[in-house]
Amino acid sequence: MKEVTGTVLVGEELDPVSGRVVVDDGRIEAVEEVETDSTDIVVPAFVNAHTHLGDSVAKEAAVGLSLDEAVAPPDSLKHRRLAAADREELVTAMRRTLRFMNRTGTARCLDFRESGIEGARALRDAAQSLPIDPFIFGSGDAAVLDVADGYGASGANDNDFADERAAAREAGLPFAIHAGEPDPTDVHPALDLDPDLLVHMIHVGADHLERVTEQSVPVAVCPRANTVLGVGRPPIRELLEHTTVALGTDNVMLNSPSMFREMAFTAKQFDVTDTEVLRMATAAGAEIAGLECGVVAPGKRAALTVIDGDSDNLAGTEDPVRAVVRRASALDVDRVIR
């Protein structure tokens, strides 16, 4: 049994409480309000709701390229670099990115893994013995579902994914798909597949949002990547009014998978509260993937990020939620508890 003390951001509302978190056998046994001298800030470990970890073999290679040139299948720079990388290079690159995510407070990531069964196996190998556990949305033939945790489709305009959707449903695994990134033409076709997760949803109208509500489909948004590629801005405020919205960092070739950077950008550029942003970075992603983390509450898995509230960067901040969302960085992470 171990105890973590400080200002604890408790429950779904992330209420700051001076207290301690009691952890036993990997679970939160209790959250108790007590006086403490600790200046630490205890938050749920982050859940990065959308990554492409295979892009770790080509960091910053796509600067200045359009969406199609950078990442569109099958002939973009991304896919050429993936095809050219040997397995050892790919596994090593993904493992290093996972180590970075682990050190910077991320407990899980929802990764769209290219290259079918071999791609999913490569990511399993990259994560072996690491504390961070990627949730793998596999690609290619539906047989990837024997290895992956779900199916991740590139977009409804790229292919007919009806068979893969049916296979995921039969296997009881989630089906996720990109939609509304370059334009709105693939949004209704994506919704016709009754997905468990939509990614991006930048170019959406009232009719799309109504269907999202009716079908209860959560959305993962990736504001920094959208900005780099020049494809527009997700309507986060409107999406939050219709469904669960989670935060992701998208392609490693475009941005580092830092949830601190993603949160600060989102909080400062969009009509959202700091609490909403922190929830998008923690509980929302966990909810989408059915994970038992993302919230500091009794019974939850003990996935916690302890931030040094007395660091040179954070000392003197007046609001712990704002401090975490707007100001904190990887350097302020004291430790990650799992």
N, C-alpha and C positions, 0 to 999 in steps of 0.2 A: 504494500500500500504506500502511496506517495501523496504529498500535498503540494499544491501550487497556490501561492498567495499573490495578492495585488489587487488592482482594479479589474474586476472580471466583467466581461460583456456577456450578460446572461440571457438565455432564451432567444426566442424568435425576434423579440423587440430589441435585443442587444443592449439591455439596460445596464449602465455601469454601476457595479456594486463593489464596495470594499469588502473583500472576503477571501475565501479559499475554495479550491476545487479539490475534492478527495477522489483519487483514482485508485481503482483496485482491479487487477487482472484485465487491464485494457479498457475498462469501462469507467464512466463517471459515476461514482458512488453517491456523492452529495455535492451540492453547491451551497456554502454557508456564508451568511453575512457576518463578518467579524472585523474588528479593528486590526489593521496591519500596518507596519512601517514600510512594507514593500512598495516600491514605485513602479513595479512591473505592470504591464497591461496584458491581460490574458484574453485571447480571442479564439474563436473557432479556427482551426487550420483551414486554409483556403481550398476550394474545389474549383479548379480551372475548367470551365464548362466547354471549351473547344480548343483543341490543339491539333497540329499536324507535326508530330515529333520527327518524322522521317526527314523533314526539311532541315534538320540539324546538320546535314551534310553540305548545306549550301547557304550558310548564314550571310545575309546582306547581298546575296547574289542578284536579287531582283530589284534593286534600287532603280527607280526611274522607269520601270516597265509597267505596262497596262495589266489589268486582271488577266486577260487572255494570254498575254506574253509570259506572265509570271507563273500562273498556277493552273490554267484551264487544261483538262485532259484532252487528248493524250500527248500533245507535242510541245507543251510549254517548257520553259527553262527548268521548272521544278521537276517535271517528269523525266526530262533528259538527264538531270543530275542524279535522280533516284536510280535510273536505269544504269548509269555509269558506275555507281558506287558498288563495291563488293560487299558481301554480307558482314564481314568483320568491321569494315569502315562504318557501315550503317549502324550496327549494334553499338559500337563504341561511341559514335556521335550521339545517338539517342540516350545512351547511358549517362553521358556527361550532362546532357540537358536535364535528365531526371534528377541527377545529383544536385544541380543548381536549383531546381524547383524545390527539392527536399530541404535544402539549406535556407531557402527563402520563404518557408512557411506554407507550402502547398502539400496537402495530404493526398489528394487524388486529382487526376485529370481525365477528361473525357476526350480520347484521342481518335481521330479519323485516320486509320492506318491503311495506306495504299499497299498494293502488291499482293492482294489476296491472302491465302493461307500462309505463305512464306513470310509476308509482311507482318502478319499478326504474331507468328512465332518469333520473328526477330525482335519485336517489341517485348514479348514475354521474356526472352533471353536478356534483353537490355535491362529489364527491371528486376531480374533475379537477385535476391538477397538485399535489395534496397528497401528502405521503409516506405517509399512512395509507390503506390500501386495504380498503374494506369487502367482505366476502364476502356477497353478496346472496341471501337466500332470498326469491324472489318469491312473489306471491299471485295469486288470481283464476284466469283461464283458463290452461290448461296452456301456451298459446303464450308465456307469460312466460318460459319456459325458453329461448327464443331470446335473451333479454336477460340473465337472471339466472344466478347460479352454482348454484342449486338451487331447490327448491320448499319454502315454509314454510306449513304448514297451521295454522289457528287452533286446532282441536280436533275430535276425532272426533264429538262431539255436535253440532257446528255444521253439518256437511255430510257428504256422502259423497265422500271424496277418492280413491276407487279409480282413477278415470281419471287424475287428476293424478299419483298414485303410479306408475301404469303408464307415463305419459309421462316422468317423471323417470328411471325405470329404463331406458327405451328410449334416452334421451338420455345415459345414463351419468352423471347428476347426482344429488346427494344429495337425500333427502326428509326433512324435519324436521317435527315436530308437537308442539304443546303437549299435555300430558296430566297428569291428577291434580292440577290446580290448585284448582278449587273443591271437588271430591269425586272418588272413585275410579271413577265410572261410565264415564269415557271412556278408561281406561287399557288394558283388554283390546282394545277396538275400535282404539285407536291401534296397539297391538302387532300386531294382525291385518294392518295395512298394511305390516308389516316395515320400519319406518322406519330411517333412518341416524342419527337424533338425536331424543331425547325432551327436552322442556323442562319443568321444574318438578318433577314427580313427588313432590308433597308427600304426597298421600293414597294410599299404596301398602301392599299386604300381601305376605305371603310368596309367594303365587301370582304376583303381578306381578313380584317380584324374581327368582323362578325363571325366568320367561320372559325377562326382561332378560338374564340370564346365558346362557340357551340361545341367544338370538338375537344376543348380543354387541352390544347397543344402548347407546351412550354416553348420558349424561344431562348437561344443563346446568342448574345450580341458580342461583337468584337470591334469596338470603336476605333482603336488605334490602327488595326490592319485595314479597315475600311478607308481610313484617312490616307494611309501610305499608298494604297492602290487607287485612290481618287474615285471611288465608286459611290460616295455619298455618306450620309449619316443615318444610323438607325433611329427611328422615332421612339426612343426609349420611354418617354413619358406616356405616349399612347399605348405602347405595348404593355407597360405595367398596369394600365387600367383595364387590360383585357386578359392577361395571363401571367403565369410565372415567368420571370425574366432572369437569366443567369449571365455571368460575365466570363468571357474567354479571351485568350490572347492570340488564337489562330496560328498562322504559319510561323515557325521558328525562323524561317529565312527572312521574314519581314520585321519581326520584333522579338526581343527577349521575352520568355514566358514569365514575366514578373507581374504578379497580381497587384503589387504596390503601384507600379507604373500605370497599369490598366485602371485601377480605382481612381488614382489622382486625376488622370486624363478625363475619365467619365464624370467625376464630381465637378470638375471645373468647366467642362464644355457642354453639359447637358442639364436639362431641367429635372434634376433628381436630388433627393436629400442624401446626406452622407450615410444615414442609417440604411436607406434603400440600396445604396451602392455596396455597402459592406454585406448586406444580406444577399445581394446578387453574386458576391464573390465567395459566399460560404454556403448558407442553407439552401439557396435556390439550386445550385449545381448538384448538391447532395440529394435533394428531393427528386430531381430529374432522373438520376441514375439509381434511385432506391438505396442510397448509401446511409449508413447509420452514424453519420457525422454531420458537421456543418452547424451545430448548435451546442452551446455549453448548457447542458441540462442533465439531471440524473437519468441514468439508463442509456445515454448515448455513448457511442464509441469515443474514447478519450483521444481525439485528434485536436491538439491545442498548439497554438503559436504563442509563445511568451515574448513580448516586446519590451525592450528596456525603455521605460518611460522617463528615465533620468539620463538618457544619452545626450550628447551635446546637441543632437538634432531635435530631440523631443522635450527636453527640460523646459518647463515654463508654459507648455501648452495648456489651454484651459478646458478642453473638451476631448476626452479620450477617443471617442468615435471619429471626430474630425482629425485628430492626430494620426490615427491609423490610416484613414482613407486618403487624406490630403498631403500628409507630410512624411510619414514613415517610409523607410527604405529597407533594403536587404541588410544594410549595416546595423539596423536597430533590432534585428531579430536576435534574441538571447539564446533561445533554444526552441526546438519543436518536439512536442511530446506525443507519442503514439502508444 
